[in-house]
C-alpha cells in the first residue's frame, strides 16, 4: 500500500468519525445542560417550599402574639379603670 492511499484511508476514517464525534459531544453537552436545569429547578422548588413553611410559622407566631397582647390589653384596661375610679374617689 502506498503512502498516499494510507493517508486517504486515514482521512476517510477521520471524516467518518467526525460527525459521530460531533453528535456524541452534542448529546453529552445537552445532557449535562439538562441535568443543570433540572437541579436548579429542584433547588428553586425546595427553596420556595422552605420559605412557605417559614412564612406559615411566622404567621402562626404572630397570631399567637396578637392573642396574648389582646389578653394583656384587656387586663390592663381593667386595671386602668380601677385606678381611675380610685383616683376620682381620692379627689372627692
N, C-alpha and C positions, 0 to 999 in steps of 0.2 A: 504494500500500500504506500502510495506516495504521501509526501508531507502535505501537499495541497488537499488531497482527499481527506486526510485525517483532520485537517483544520476545518474543512467543510462539515464533516461529521460532528465535530465538537460544536461548531456553530449551530447546526441543526438541533442538537441536544439542548443547547442553551436557549435557542429560540423556542423550543417546545416547553422547557421548564419555566421560562419567564412568566407566561400567562398563568400557569398553575401557581407559581410562587406568589404572583400578584393577588390572585383570588384568595389563596390561603392567608396571606398577610392581611387583606381587607377583612376577611371573616374574623380573624383574631382581633383586629383593631376594633371592629364594631361589636364584637362580643364583650371586650373589655369596657368599651364605652357604655354599652347597655348595662353591664354589671355596676358601673359607677352611678348610672342614672337610677337604677333600682335601689341601690344602697342609700343614695341621697333621699329618695322618696321615702324609704323606710325610716330614716333618721328624722325627717320632717314630720312624718306621721307620729312617731313616738314623742317628739317634742311638743306637738300640738296636744296629744293625749295627756302628757305630763302637765302642761300648762293649764289645761282644762281642769284636771284634778286639783291642782294647787288653787286655782280660782274658786272652785267649789268649796275647798277647805276654808279659804279666806272669807267667803260669803257666809258659811256656817258660823265661823267665829264672830264675824261682825253682827250677825243676827243674835247670837248669844250675848254678846257685849251690850247690844242695844236693849235687850230684855233686862239685863242686870242693871243698866243705867236707869231704865224706866222705873224699876223697883226702888232704886236708891232715891230717885227724884220724888216718887210718891211718899216715901218715908220722910224725906227732908221737908217736903211741903207741909206734911202734918206737924212736924216739929216747929216749923216757921209759924204756922197758925197758932200753935200753943204759946210760942214766945210772944207773938203779937198780942194775944189775949192777956198774958201775964204782964206785959209792959203797960198795956192800957189800964189794967187793974191797979198797977203801981202809980200811975199818973193821977188816978182819981182819988 
